Amino acid sequence: MRNLSLWPIGNCQVSALIDEKAGFVWGCAPRVDGDPLFCSLLDGKDEEEGSRGEWRLSIEDHVSVDQHYLHNTPVLVTRLTDANGGIAEVLDFCPRFGRSGRMYRPVAFVRIVRPIAGAPRIKVSLNPAANWGAEPAERTSGSNHIRFLLKPQPLRLTTDAPVGHVTEERYFRLEKPLHFFLGPDEPFSGNVDHTIASMLQQTIDHWREWVRGLAIPLEWQHVVIRAAISLKLCQHEETGAIVAALTTSIPEAPDSGRNWDYRYCWIRDAYYTVQALNGLGALDVLENYLSYLRNLVDECKGGFIQPLYAVSGEPKLEEWMAEGLAGYRGMGPVRVGNAAYTQLQHDAYGQIILSNAQAFFDERLYRKATADDFAALEKVGERAWAMHDQPDAGLWEFRTRTSVHTYSSVMCWAGCDRLANAAEALGLGERATLWRERAAAIRGRIEKEAWHEGEQRFAATWGGDELDASLLQLIDMRFLQRDDPRFINTFKAVEKGLRRGEHMLRYADEDDFGLPETAFNFCTFWLIEALHIVGRGEEARDLYESMLTRLTPAGLLSEDTDLHSGELWGNYPQTYSLVGLINCAVLLSRPWSSIR
């Protein structure tokens, strides 16, 4: 039965997920929100050799497998062992390294297969799909290559393995290293063996050098490094967009219908991602994302910002069902696109501004923000000011109801507050005064309208009594101080209403699909942060350690966790969850000075 024990590889242009038996089961081209050439993860079937939408390396008489990443890289090593002790080793990666003054990150997937012990017999099954799994990709072949006529970009497999063995999916003895380069439809330049070996080493060197620049905590270093690398893989470097996850339509709970396409850039998710990576010093992700945001701000009409965009910046993401795929474990539908792009989610205005705020202060940046950038950002601030008291779908994207959500209002307040800070940094006194006054006015409204007098706490909506885990973010957004009795009371109410043992719900009320059935992993990390804030540090550490037991073998998390079985559900790997892994490690770790 398929599961989420999947290993991502990628190069910030394309990515793929590899299962426990060396099968590429998910991957899109020519970018993460494109048509999946590997889509067997969503075909509704168990793992089958030769499945459509898959690239699998099998060993005859298979008995065991061992998988790990090369140290501080997304280069995956899979060792397949047969019944006679024969071992074949597979290295999977997407090339990424500096070349000719720019980053080489082609639409390409590379596999190297090596005999390690005995006389293993292997089979290579490469069956890309087209039109969202509806049909196999057309192919032609030559003496050393196979062409796949995919749209919009054909791909070519170049290999030093016998092409006939690949096209006929025949088992054969692995007697020497073999190399497979699935990339642009053009003649492969250079010796396949030597060139791919060089690509591998340069890719390893690149990632290890990137990790060396991270300011990681003393404790849980492997967890933080793996989460940081995976967050980096979620950025489409060509534009700077950061996607919420690499997949679509993994249900939030079994047969729930809560199947969503997360291969797009949510302003909210990207804000949290750059916030976490900034804490580790990964400025390259921030700088690329700021470029993406500047283009969005330039294009927005009157400052209006959608909740999400395509990685290209395209605003229209029509939602439709891919009939050629039955869904994860047959639990359809498989959705392409996301209708949330039509929603009003007013927190996005604050998140645009908060993501940009650092650029007005940080001297390390290649391009500090200017007065012109501030003027453009003020358009977004005007929308935050205008929308802070207006109903929206909220951060959980309710599809059938709207309210004035406290989280959205506080984000609008934060946007105005940070604009005042930026104006002061630029010496724009009058603008600073204006935005400071507006922030104060919004604060006053929130403190009155979102306050639940009877229970002496904040509510999730103005004038309501709902509880929402996002109320735990009032400290992070600097709306309240740690020792504010209003936060303490709000936290107590949220914990009592939404905590389920070692798990946290987003909310406990019915939504468009009924009552929530799984815990939202990011909210559990918010709970851990809040426990630390209120002085329950040991409990916070214990809960964090418990969350680490739920990591996949790749060291990652999806969006949701079953409250009873602990099984992971929802899209994978989920940036929210990886952010939580990083933020809580940084918060809870002993300082480096403790070992000196």
N, C-alpha and C positions, 0 to 999 in steps of 0.2 A: 504494500500500500504506500502510495506517495506520501511524503512528509516534508517538513521544512528544514531538514538536515542538509542544507544546501550551502555550497561554497562559492561566493562571488569572485569573479576575476574581472578586470577591466582596465581601461586606460584614460578615462574621462572623455571618451568619445563613444565607445561601445562597451558593453558588459555582457556577461553570461553567468548563469547559475549552474553549477555542476553538482550532480547528486552523488550518493554514496557508492555508486558503481561506475564512476568515470563517464557519466552521461551528461552532455550539455542538454539541459531540459528547458531552459529559458534563455532567450537573448534576442534582442531586436537590432535592426540595422535600417538605415545608416546611423541611427541615434537611438537613445533609450526609449523615446516615445513613438518609435516607428513600428512597422509590421514585424512580428516575431518570426524569424527564420527557425528559431528553436522554441517550440511551444508545447511539447509533450507534457509539461507540468500541468497543463490545463486541458488535456485531451480526455479526461475522465477514465483513463485506463491505468492499470498497474504498470510497473516498469516492464517493457517488452523490448527485446532486441529488434532493431529495424523499425522502430516506431517512426511515424511521420513527425517531422519537426524535432529531430534529435540527432546528436552526434555522439555515438557511444563507442567506447573501446572496451571490448570484452575479452576475457581470458577463458579458454576452454577448461572445463572441470573446475570452475571457480569455487574456492572455499572460504576466502577471507579477503578483507581489504583494510588498508591503513591509509589515513589521509592527514596531511598537515600542510600549512603554508611554510615556505622558506622564511627564515627569520626576518621580520619587519618588512615584508613584501606581500602583495596579493598574488604571488606566484604559487600555484597549488601543486603539491606532489601527492599522487595516488599510487600506492603499491598494491597490485593485484596478485594474489597467490593462488596456484592451482593445487589439485589433490596430490600431485607428485612433488611438491616443493618448488615448482617453477615460479619465478617472480618476474613480473613486468612492471616497470615504473613509468608513470605518465607525468609529465610536467606540462601544465596548462597556464598560459598567460596571454595578455594583450600587450603588444609592444608599446613602451612609453619611455622616451629618453630624449635628451637634447641632441639636435643635429642641425648643422648649417644655421646656427643662430636662432632656431625655433624648436618647439616641442614636436617630436615625431610621435603621433598617436593615431595611426591609420585605423580605418574600419577593417580590423583584422583580428583573427583568433589563431593562436599558435599552439600546437601540441607536439611534444617530443616523447617518443616511446623508446625505452631502453630495456634490454634484457639484463636482469640482475642475478638470477640464479636459475639453474636447471635449463630446461628447453621449453619455455612457455609457448603456447600457440594462441594467437590473438586474432580477433576479427574487428574490422573497422566498418561501422555502419554510419554513413553520413547521408541524412535524408532531410534537407531543409524544406520547410513548408512555405507556401505563399498564400496570400489573400486570407490571412488570419486562420491558418490551419485548414482551409477548405480544400486545398489541393497541394500536391507535391510540386516543388520547383522544377521547371523544365531544366534538362541538363544535356550537355555534350561533353565529350572527353577526347583527350589527346594522349600522347605517349607518357607524359609526366604531369598531366593536369586534368581537372574536371571543372567545367564551367557551369554555373547555376544562374539561370536567367531570371534573377529576382528583380523586382521593381522597388524603388526607383534606381537601384544600383546593383548591377550584376556582380557576382563574386566568383573568384576562381580558387580552387584548391590546387596548390602546387606541392608536390611530394616526391620523395625519393623511395617511397614504398611502391610495390607493383600496383599500378592503377587498376588492373583487372581484378585484383583481390578486393579492392575497395568497392568498385562498381558492382561486383557480384556478391559482396558481403561474405567472403569465403575465409574460413580459418586458415592461418598459415603460421609457420614457425618464425618466431622473432629471434633472429640471430645477430643482429646489429642494431644500433640506434637508427630510428626512422623519424622523419621530420614532416610535419604537415603545417602548411601556411594557407589559411582560408582568408583571402583578402581581396583587394581591388582586382578587377578583371583586366589584368595586364601581365605581360611576361615578367617572371620573377627575376630580379637583377642579382647576379652573383651565384656562387655555389650555395645550394640550399642548406647543406650541413653547416658550412662555416658561417654563412650569413645569419642563420637562425641561432646558432651558438652565440654569436656576437650580440644579437638582439636580446637574448636571454640575459647575458651578463650585464649589458648596459641597462636593461630594465631593472634588474636586481639592484645595481648600483644607484640608480635614480631614486628608487623608493627608500632605500636605506639612508641615503643622504637627506631625503625629505623628513624622515622620522627623526634623524639626528637634530633637526631644528626645532623639535617640539619640546615645550617646557612641561614635562609630565610630572605627576605626583609620585611620591616615593612608593606608595602602596598601589597594588593592582595595576602595575605598569603594562603587563601584557594585555589586560582588558582594555585599557585606555588606548594603547597603540593600535590594536585591531579595530576598535570602534572608530578611531580617527582616520585610518586608512580607508575604511568602508564609507565613511562620510565623504571623504575626498572622491571616491568612486561615484558618488551620487551627484557630483557636479559635472555639468556638460560644459567643458572648458571653452569650447568655441564661442559660446555666448555668455558664460558665467552663471547660467541658471542652475539651481540645485533642486533635484527632484525629491519628492517625499518618500519614494521607495522605487525599487527597480522593477516591480511587478504590478500586475493588475488582477483584480477579481479573486484573490485569496479570501475566502469568507472570514468575517470577523468572528463568526460562530458557526457551527455545523448547520447547514440547510437554513440559514437565517435570511438569505437574500441580500445581506449587507456586503455586497461585492462591489468594490470601487476600483477605479483606475487611478493609481497614485503616481504614474510616470510623468508628472508635471511639476511645475514650480509653484508651490503654495507660498505666498509671501510670509505667512505665519511660520511654517515649517522651516523655511530658509533662514528666517530671523533667528530661530533657536539654534540652527546648525552653525551659523557664523558666530553666534554668541559663544557656543561651546568651543569651537576651534580657535576663536580669538583668545580664549583663556589658556590655550596651549601654545599660542604664538604662531598659528598657521595663517599668516597674513595673506598668502597667495589666494586662498579661498575667498577671503573678504574682498580683496581688490577685484577679483574677477566678478564676484557677485555685485559689487557696487557699479561696475560697468553695465551689467544687465539692468540694474535698477534705474540708472540714469537714462537708459533708452526707454524704459517703461514710463518714467516720469515725463520725458519729452513727448511721448505719444499720447499720454492720457488726456482726455477731453475735460477741461475744467477741473483737473485734479482728481477725477474719478479713477479709482483703482479697483480692479477685479481681485477676488481672493486668490486666483491662480491663473497661470498662463502656460502655454507650451514652452519648451526649452528654447525655441526660436524667438519667443516673445509674441507669437501669434495669440490673439485674445480669444478666438472662437474655438471651442472644444466640444463640438456637438457629441452627445452621448448616444451610442448605439450598441446593439448586441451582436457579438460575433457568433453566428449560428454554426460555424464549422468546428467549434470547440465546446465540449460538454461541461467543462469547468473542472476545478480542483476536486478530485475524487468524485467527479460527476455532479458536483454541487454548483450548477450554473446560477445565474447567467454569467457569461464573460462579457464585461463591459469595456468598451473602447471610448475614450473621451470622458468628460465629467461635467454634468449639468450644473455643478456648483459654480461654474464660471459665471452663471447668470445671477447668482445670489448677491445680496448685500451683506457684507461682513465688514463692519466698520473698524474692527481692530486692525485691519490691513494698513490703514493710514498711519497709525502709530508705529507699526512694525517697519514700514518703509523709512520713517524718520529715524527710529532707533537704530536701524541697520546702518544708516548714513552718518549718524552723529559722531562716531569715532573719527571719521575722515576729516573733521574740522579741527582735530586736536593732535592726531598721531603723526609725529615727525618721521616715522619709519616708512610711511607710505610713499610710493613712487609719485603719486598724485594726490596731494592734499586737496580737500574741498575748498572751493573759492566762493566769493560773493555771488557769482553767477549761479553756482550750484545751489546756494542758499535761496536765491530768488526762485529757482525752479522748484525747490523743495517746499517753499511757502505755499505753492498751489495745493500740495498734498495737505499741508497744515490747515489751510482754509477749509478743506473737506472735513478734516478731523474736528475742527471747531463747529462746523455746520451739522455734523452727523452725530455728535457725542450723545445726544439725547433722543435719537431716532431709532425705531425698531430695526432689527436685522436678524439674520438666521443664526448668528452666534458662531463661536469657534467650532462647535460640533456640527454645524451645517444642517440644521433641521430643515427638512424640505417642505413641510406643510404648516409651519407656524412661525411667527416672528414675535420678538419682545425687545425691549431695551435691555440688553445684556450688560451686566456690570463689568465683565471682562473687557468688552468692546469699549465701553465708556472710559474705563481706566486707561486703556491703550491710547485712546484719543487724548486724554489728559497728558499721558507720558509724551506723546508726540509734540504737543504744544510746549510742555516743559523743556524738552530737549532742543526745540527750536530756539527757545530763549537762551539756552546755554550756548548754542552755536552762534547766535547773533552777538552775544557778549564776546566770544572768541574772535569774531571778525571786527569788533569795535562798532557794531551797529546798535547804539544805545536805544534809539527810539523803537526799533524792531524788537529788541530784547524786552523792553517794557511792555509792548503790546502783547507778546506771547506769554510773558509772565502773568499778566492780568487775565488773559484768557484761560491759562492753566488754573489759576486760582478760582475763576468762576466755575469751571467744570468740576473742580474738586468740591466746591460747595454744593453743587447739584447732586453729585454722587453721594456725598456724606448724608444728604437729606433723603434722596429718593431710593437709594439701595439699602438703607439702614432698616433692619428689622427690629423695631423698638421692643417688641414683646420678648424677644430672645437675646437682645443686646448683641447682635451680630449683623454682618452684611449678608445679603441674599444674592442669588445668582442673577435676578432680574429686578428692575426698578418696580417697587410696589408689590413684589412677590415674596414668597417664602421658600423658593426652591434652593436646593443645595447643589453646588457644582464644584468639582475639584479645582477648577481654574481660580477659585477664590484664594487658593494657597499661593498664587502668584502675586498677591498684593505687596509682599516684601520684595520680591525680585524686581518688580516694576518701580520700587521706591515710593509707592503710594502710602505705605505705612512703615513704621519702624518696628524692629524686632520685638521690643518690649511694650508695644501699644496694646492695651487691654482689648481693644476692638479686634485685633488680629488673634489674640489668644482665644477669645470667645468664638470667633469665626472658625478657627482651626478645630476647636473642640467639637463644634457642631458638624463640621465636614467629616471629621474622623468618625464620629458616632454614626452619621447617616450614610457614609459611602465606603467605609473600610469594611472589607470582608476577610478577616484573618490577615494573611500576608499579601493581600491584594487590595487594589483601589479601583472603584468604579469612576467613570466620568460623571455620571449622574445616576440616580435610582428611579427616576420617573419614566413612564412610557414615552417612547418617541414614535416616529413614523412606522417603525417595524416592531413595536411592542416593547417589553422590558429588556434591558441589557442582559446578556447572558455571559459575557466574559469581562475580565478586568482589562483596563487600558494601561499598558505597561508604563507609559510616560507619566500617568497620574500616580502610579506607585512610587516612581522616583520623586515626584513632587511631595508625596507623603514623607519619604525619607528625608528630604531637605527640611520639611517643616518640623519633623521630630527633632532634628539637630538644632533648629532655631529655638525651639521651646525648651531645650535643655535635656532632651531624652537621647543623648548621644549614643549610648551603648545599644539602645533599641534600634536606632537608625543604622548602626553598623551591622547588627544582626540581620535586619531586613535587607540591607544591601547584599550581604553575603548570601542570603536566601535567593535573591534575584539572580545572582551569578550561577546558581545551580540550574537555572532554566536556560542558560545559553545553549545555542546549538553547538555541535562539534566545531564549527567555524568560529565560535566565540561571539555570536551575534544574537539579536532578538528580532522578532516580528512585532506587529502592532499590539496584539492581544494575547491573553493567557486564559485558558479554561480554569474556572474557579475551583474545580474539583480534581481534575486529572493533571493539571499543570501543562497540558499540551498547548503549543503555540498555534495561534491563528492570526489571520490578517496578513496584509502585504509585508514583503520581506526583501531585504533588510529594511527596517523602518527607521528613518532618520530620527524621529522623536525618541525612540527607545535608545538609540546609540548616543544621542545627546544626554539622556538620563544617566547612562553608564559613565560618561565622562564627567558630567557635572558633580555627581555624587562622589565619585572617586576623589576629585579635586577637593571637595568640601570636607570629606571625612578622613582623608589620609593624614598620617603623621607627617610633620614637615621634614624636609631634607636635613635640616639642622639637628634633628634628633639622633642622627647616626654619626655626627662629627665629633 
